[in-house]
Amino acid sequence: MRAIIFGGSGQMGRAAARALLGAGWDVAIVTRGGRGLPPGVQGARVIADAGQGRDALIGDGADAVFDPLAMHAADAAGLLAARGRVWRFVAISSAAVYQDARGRSLATQEQGFPQFDRPITEDQSTAAPGPGYAGSKMALEAALLASGAPVTILRPGAIHGAGARHPREWVIVKRMLDGRSVMPVACAGASRFGTTAADAIGALVETCLRQRAQGVFNVADADAPSVAQIAAAIGAILGRTLTLIPVGELPDDLGHVGQTPWSVPLPMVMDTARARALGWQPLPHAMAVRPAVQALLALDQPWQTAFPMFGHYGFDPFDDASEDRALALVQG
């Protein structure tokens, strides 16, 4: 069986490649700019992407195509142009598409953060297709699912894994490596935003293809750790401790202090019963996060270059001086 994987150098692509290679698949990875194959997938073949478009890159076809990069309905059209040459498509959407009973989602937080009274199932209402991240993902989903082609959609939470361009864990790892012993946090570190290991995604891709499972599936770690539990798990791997200090209202110039990539005022936790019914079993976050942390420890270039997303936050997520000022205010 032959699979084509887009985004093969990223965290999801390489995880899926490893899972499929381990299951005996012939894997071809689409790469841009002459990038070499990432560790663990040297058994794959390379398809050089020079901007040909998805249909052309799929070429003569494959038994399966996994695309974690597809974002818009136009990307779906590029995949579906090859539908006569592909047995099954698997694409990545996002938990960001879910909205609560009042129509609030991560994309409409100006209306208030969405409130989910129980773990979110795949039957939860979703945002309408349209502009923005969630709307674009829903447009992608709608186009693929309405096509009649064999399609599997995976909806992850906060993804972590080797090869990440936005490794959320860096906000903890960097502070520990810098020798910081305390960190101010919002919501007393109790925020729970469901995490998803890239390896869990890779394993579910392989499971869905093997089981010929179609439709929409949530994919998340076995638990939904709080910020405090995430920090403790990373500390256990590094052999270090970072004490989290709750902060509430702060002066406007310190309003960014205490925010983490998982800081949300209400829990956002996904139900994965549908995927687990296929025989897929995710790991607890404390075990699943180890590859992401190990990759950060092996970083061989300036983190600002490796992780450009941190420069788009609108504030400095590593503002030690402001953190020290906030801690002084909180601790008296």
C-alpha positions in Angstrom: 0.0 0.0 0.0 1.2 3.4 -0.9 0.7 6.7 1.0 1.5 10.3 0.1 2.1 12.6 3.0 2.1 16.4 2.7 4.0 18.4 5.3 6.3 15.5 6.0 8.9 17.6 7.8 6.4 18.9 10.3 5.3 17.3 13.5 2.1 15.7 12.2 3.5 14.6 8.8 6.6 12.9 10.3 4.5 11.2 13.0 2.1 9.8 10.4 5.0 8.7 8.2 6.6 6.8 11.1 3.2 5.1 11.9 2.6 4.1 8.3 6.2 2.9 7.7 5.9 0.8 10.8 2.7 -0.8 9.5 4.4 -1.7 6.2 3.2 1.1 4.0 5.3 2.5 1.1 5.4 6.1 2.1 6.2 9.2 -0.1 6.8 12.5 1.7 6.1 15.8 -0.1 8.9 18.3 0.9 9.6 21.9 -0.2 12.9 23.6 -0.9 15.0 20.5 -1.0 14.5 19.7 2.7 15.8 16.4 3.8 13.8 13.7 5.5 13.3 14.2 9.3 14.6 11.6 11.8 12.8 8.3 11.9 11.4 8.4 8.3 14.5 7.7 6.2 12.6 4.7 4.7 10.3 7.1 2.9 10.6 8.5 -0.6 10.7 12.2 -1.4 8.4 14.1 -3.7 9.8 17.5 -4.3 7.3 20.3 -4.1 8.1 23.2 -6.4 4.6 24.7 -6.3 2.9 22.2 -8.6 -0.3 22.0 -6.6 -1.8 19.0 -4.8 -3.2 17.3 -7.8 0.1 17.3 -9.7 2.1 16.2 -6.6 -0.2 13.2 -6.1 0.7 12.2 -9.7 -0.3 8.7 -10.5 -2.1 8.4 -7.2 -1.9 6.4 -4.0 -3.9 4.2 -1.7 -4.0 7.1 0.8 -3.2 10.8 1.0 -2.6 12.5 4.4 -2.7 16.3 4.4 -2.2 18.1 7.7 -1.6 21.4 5.8 -4.9 21.8 4.0 -6.7 24.9 5.3 -9.3 26.1 2.8 -11.9 24.8 0.4 -9.4 25.5 -2.4 -7.0 23.0 -0.8 -9.9 20.5 -0.7 -10.4 21.1 -4.4 -6.7 20.4 -5.1 -7.0 17.0 -3.3 -10.3 16.1 -4.8 -9.0 16.7 -8.3 -7.1 13.5 -7.7 -10.0 11.5 -6.3 -10.0 9.0 -9.1 -6.4 8.1 -8.3 -6.7 8.0 -4.4 -8.4 5.3 -2.3 -8.8 7.5 0.8 -8.0 11.0 2.0 -7.2 12.0 5.6 -7.1 15.7 6.5 -6.5 17.7 9.7 -9.1 20.1 11.0 -9.2 21.5 14.5 -11.0 21.5 17.8 -11.3 25.3 17.2 -14.3 24.6 15.0 -16.5 23.7 17.9 -19.0 26.2 19.3 -21.2 26.1 22.4 -25.0 26.3 22.6 -24.8 30.1 22.4 -22.7 30.0 19.2 -19.5 31.0 21.0 -16.2 29.5 19.8 -12.5 30.2 20.0 -13.0 32.5 17.0 -15.6 34.6 18.7 -14.1 35.2 22.1 -15.2 38.8 22.1 -18.7 37.3 22.8 -17.3 35.4 25.7 -15.3 32.2 25.9 -17.3 29.1 24.8 -18.7 27.0 27.7 -18.8 23.2 27.2 -20.4 21.4 30.2 -18.9 18.1 29.2 -16.1 16.7 27.0 -16.8 17.8 23.4 -18.0 15.0 21.0 -17.9 15.1 17.3 -21.6 15.8 17.3 -21.1 19.2 19.0 -22.2 22.1 16.8 -19.5 23.8 14.8 -18.8 27.2 13.3 -20.1 28.0 9.9 -17.7 27.9 6.9 -16.2 31.3 6.2 -13.3 33.5 7.0 -10.8 33.0 9.8 -9.1 29.9 11.1 -12.2 28.0 12.3 -14.3 29.1 9.3 -11.6 28.0 6.9 -11.3 24.6 8.5 -15.0 24.1 8.3 -15.0 25.1 4.7 -12.3 22.5 4.1 -14.3 19.9 6.0 -17.5 20.7 4.2 -15.9 20.4 0.8 -14.3 17.1 1.5 -17.2 15.5 3.2 -19.7 16.6 0.6 -17.6 15.2 -2.2 -18.6 11.6 -1.7 -15.0 10.6 -1.7 -13.7 8.4 1.1 -12.6 11.0 3.6 -11.5 11.0 7.2 -11.3 14.3 9.2 -9.3 14.5 12.4 -9.9 17.3 14.9 -6.9 17.7 17.3 -6.5 20.2 20.2 -3.2 21.8 21.2 -0.7 19.7 19.2 2.7 18.9 20.6 5.6 16.9 19.1 9.0 16.9 17.5 9.2 19.2 14.5 6.8 21.8 15.8 7.2 25.3 14.5 5.1 26.6 17.5 6.1 24.3 20.4 3.9 25.6 23.3 6.1 23.6 25.7 8.9 26.1 25.0 7.2 28.6 27.4 8.0 26.1 30.2 11.2 24.6 28.9 12.9 27.9 28.2 12.2 29.2 31.7 13.6 26.1 33.3 16.7 26.2 31.1 17.1 29.9 32.0 17.1 28.9 35.7 13.8 30.6 36.5 12.3 29.0 39.6 8.9 30.7 39.6 6.4 31.7 36.9 3.2 33.8 37.3 0.2 32.1 35.7 -3.4 33.1 35.0 -6.3 31.1 36.3 -4.1 29.7 39.1 -2.6 27.3 36.6 -5.9 25.4 36.5 -6.7 26.0 32.8 -7.4 22.9 30.8 -7.1 23.1 27.0 -7.0 19.6 25.6 -3.6 18.6 24.3 -2.8 16.2 21.4 0.4 14.4 20.7 1.5 14.4 17.1 2.3 10.7 17.6 -1.3 10.1 18.6 -2.4 11.7 15.4 0.0 9.5 13.4 -1.3 6.4 15.2 -4.9 7.4 14.5 -4.2 8.0 10.8 -2.8 4.5 10.5 -5.8 3.1 12.5 -8.4 4.8 10.4 -6.7 3.6 7.2 -6.5 0.1 8.4 -10.1 0.1 9.7 -11.3 2.0 6.6 -12.9 4.5 9.0 -14.6 7.5 7.4 -16.0 10.6 8.9 -14.9 12.9 11.7 -12.8 11.9 14.8 -11.5 13.9 17.7 -7.9 13.1 18.6 -6.4 14.1 21.9 -4.2 12.8 24.7 -5.8 10.3 27.2 -6.1 13.1 29.7 -6.6 16.9 29.5 -3.9 18.3 31.8 -4.1 21.6 33.5 -1.3 24.2 33.0 0.1 23.2 36.4 0.1 19.5 35.3 1.8 20.4 32.0 4.6 22.3 33.9 5.0 19.4 36.3 5.2 16.8 33.5 7.9 18.9 31.7 9.7 19.4 34.9 9.8 15.7 35.6 11.4 15.1 32.2 14.0 17.9 32.8 14.6 17.1 36.4 13.6 20.6 37.4 10.9 22.4 39.2 9.0 25.6 38.2 6.7 26.9 40.9 3.6 28.5 39.5 2.3 31.7 41.2 -1.3 32.7 40.6 -1.8 36.2 39.4 -5.2 38.0 39.0 -5.8 41.6 37.9 -2.6 43.4 37.1 -1.8 46.9 35.8 -2.5 47.4 32.1 1.2 47.3 31.2 1.4 43.9 32.9 -1.8 42.5 31.4 0.1 39.9 29.3 1.9 38.4 32.3 0.6 35.0 33.3 -0.7 34.0 29.9 0.3 30.6 28.5 -0.6 28.9 25.3 -3.1 26.8 27.3 -4.6 29.6 29.4 -8.3 29.6 29.0 -11.0 30.7 31.4 -13.2 27.6 30.9 -12.2 24.0 30.2 -12.0 22.8 26.5 -11.7 19.1 26.6 -12.4 16.6 23.8 -14.2 13.2 24.0 -12.3 10.6 22.0 -14.6 7.6 22.4 -15.3 7.4 18.7 -11.6 7.0 17.8 -11.0 4.7 20.8 -13.8 2.4 19.5 -11.5 1.7 16.5 -8.9 0.3 18.8 -6.8 3.5 18.9 -5.4 4.2 22.4 -3.7 7.6 23.2 -1.1 8.0 26.0 -1.5 10.3 29.0 0.0 13.7 28.3 2.9 13.2 30.8 4.1 10.3 28.7 3.1 11.7 25.3 4.9 15.0 25.7 8.4 13.5 26.0 9.3 13.6 22.3 8.4 17.3 22.1 10.6 18.2 25.1 13.5 16.1 23.9 13.3 17.9 20.5 13.5 21.2 22.3 16.6 20.1 24.2 18.2 19.2 20.9 17.6 22.6 19.3 20.6 23.5 17.2 19.6 27.0 16.1 18.4 30.2 17.8 14.9 29.6 19.1 13.7 32.9 17.6 14.5 31.5 14.1 13.2 28.0 14.9 9.9 29.1 16.4 8.7 32.3 14.6 5.2 32.0 15.9 6.2 33.4 19.3 7.0 36.6 17.5 3.3 37.0 16.5 1.8 36.9 20.0 1.5 40.7 20.3 3.5 40.6 23.5 6.8 39.1 24.7 5.9 35.7 26.1 9.4 35.6 27.8 9.3 39.0 29.5 11.3 38.3 32.6 11.3 41.9 33.8 7.6 42.2 33.7 7.1 38.8 35.3 9.4 39.9 38.2 7.4 43.1 38.6 4.1 41.1 38.7 5.5 38.6 41.2 6.6 41.4 43.4 3.1 42.9 43.4 1.5 39.6 44.1 3.9 38.4 46.8 4.0 41.9 48.4 
